[in-house]
Structures are given as C-alpha cells and as structure tokens.
C-alpha cells in the first residue's frame, strides 16, 4: 500500500479502501483548493493529501475516535495536524464556499441566493466538551446548539455552534451577523415562531418572515422543512449524531466538512465540471 510523491500528484489507491474515500472526480474538485506545499527549501512533502482527506471523511462518516483511525491511513497525528491547521487557516471555509458557488451554478441558480432559512438543532455533548456547553430547557438537552442558515436548496450559508442554553433569538444574532456581506442579494429570511420579536428583527439584516405551525395535525411547513432536511443530511455522518468535540470550533468545522462531502457528491454526478 503506497501513497507517496504527493507533490507530483501520483496516487495508488489502497486495496483496503472505504465507502467514505473520495473518488477521482471528487478529488479533482477538492485538490486545487488545498494549500500548496511550502517552498523555500526544507524537506519536501511526503504525505498524500488525498489520504488525509480520506481519513477525515472516514472519521466524520464512521463517527470513530481519532486514535481509532485505521492504520492504512497516514498517522493520526499527521491527519489531525492537517485538520487543525486547515481550520485555523480557513481552508475548510474556502473549500466550502467555492463548492457552494459551483453547486448553485450547476443547479441553474445565481451565485448569491435571494432567500434564506434559519433554524437550530440542540445536541448532547460528549465527555470531552470543554466550552460553550449549556442546557436547552425547551428541548431538555444539555449540550450545544447548531445554528444554521441555508438557501432554498438546503445548502449551508453559515453555521455557528454555541451553548444550548442560548435562546434562538440570541443565537440568530450570531449566525446572521454580516451574512449579507457574503450574500448581498438575500431579500427575505424564513424562520419559525421561536424567532419572533424585536430582538431578531433588529439583528437580522433583512425582513424575517415567521412561518407558524398549524393546528391541523402534522403538516409540512413551507420553507422550514428545507433547513430541517439539511440537518438530516448532516446527521448521516455519525460524528454529527452527537457533539463529541472538545471545542465548538471543531464541531463547526465538522459540519462544514459534512456539507463539502455533500456538494462534491452532487457536482461529481455531472458529466462535465
């Protein structure tokens, strides 16, 4: 099993490959967006970045611990080092944003959406959680809350992870802050009744349209189901079934990576990209 000469782009597919491994077409989307090896002397890079990404995707999808990564991946310390460095350098955010624009284009949509949907999801944390942990009295969950804004396709515009004790009205201000700088053509934001009131109205950069539940039993709510479906898409990855991360920034990065996996799969379906 070999994955050497990473800087030349050579790649030998391991015999013990996994369902989460990136295909050639998916890797062709991700590879150009990753940082190049440092120049100016020193030892050349010998780690295959494709196997690093494979390892991170495996961990996200399987939900295992870092120390339980299979031995046919690069050493876990190496994989974790790249994972953390790319969080700090904003690499995951950059990869997500580029793929987001490409996915919108292939779906026949403009680059910037005109409508957004906001919702939150409270999840229990693991024993290693060190910060931003609280109690959601409404959901009776001790842990963290993922605050998500999507477009009408269900693609993520922004996600923030904070204490589950933060009410939706306060969390909305965090996730909606400066969102129109990135997506200037948003005209309306759809939300449920938990976002009613002047606090959200003053924090939101655009008018918030509240979609209330009906008394007619179970009814699929217009627009609101879109963001709930996105949470379901992300939760297919077992690492996101709960919040196992020590830091909220790590939990946020894994949600971004889940959306990167989703978008590479969509784009790779097209014959030409």
C-alpha positions, 0 to 999 in steps of 0.5 A: 500500500503506497501513497507517496510523491504527493507533490507530483500528484501520483496516487495508488489507491489502497486495496483496503479502501472505504465507502467514505474515500473520495473518488477521482472526480471528487478529488479533482474538485477538492485538490486545487483548493488545498494549500500548496506545499511550502517552498523555500527549501526544507524537506519536501512533502511526503504525505498524500493529501488525498489520504488525509482527506480520506481519513477525515471523511472516514472519521466524520462518516464512521463517527470513530475516535481519532486514535481509532483511525485505521492504520492504512491511513497516514498517522493520526497525528499527521491527519489531525495536524492537517485538520487543525491547521486547515481550520485555523487557516480557513481552508475548510471555509474556502473549500466550502464556499467555492463548492457552494458557488459551483453547486448553485451554478450547476443547479441553474441558480445565481451565485448569491441566493435571494432567500434564506432559512434559519433554524437550530438543532440542540445536541448532547455533548460528549465527555470531552466538551470543554466550552460553550456547553449549556442546557436547552430547557425547551428541548431538555438537552444539555449540550450545544446548539447548531445554528444554521442558515441555508438557501432554498436548496438546503445548502449551508450559508453559515453555521455557528455552534454555541451553548444550548442554553442560548435562546434562538433569538440570541443565537440568530444574532450570531449566525446572521451577523454580516451574512449579507456581506457574503450574500448581498442579494438575500431579500427575505429570511424564513424562520419559525415562531421561536424567532419572533420579536424585536430582538431578531428583527433588529439583528437580522439584516433583512425582513424575517418572515415567521412561518407558524405551525398549524393546528391541523395535525402534522403538516409540512411547513413551507420553507422550514422543512428545507433547513430541517432536511439539511440537518438530516443530511448532516446527521448521516455522518455519525460524528454529527449524531452527537457533539463529541468535540472538545471545542465548538470550533471543531464541531463547526468545522465538522459540519462544514466538512459534512456539507463539502462531502455533500456538494462534491457528491452532487457536482461529481454526478455531472458529466462535465465540471 
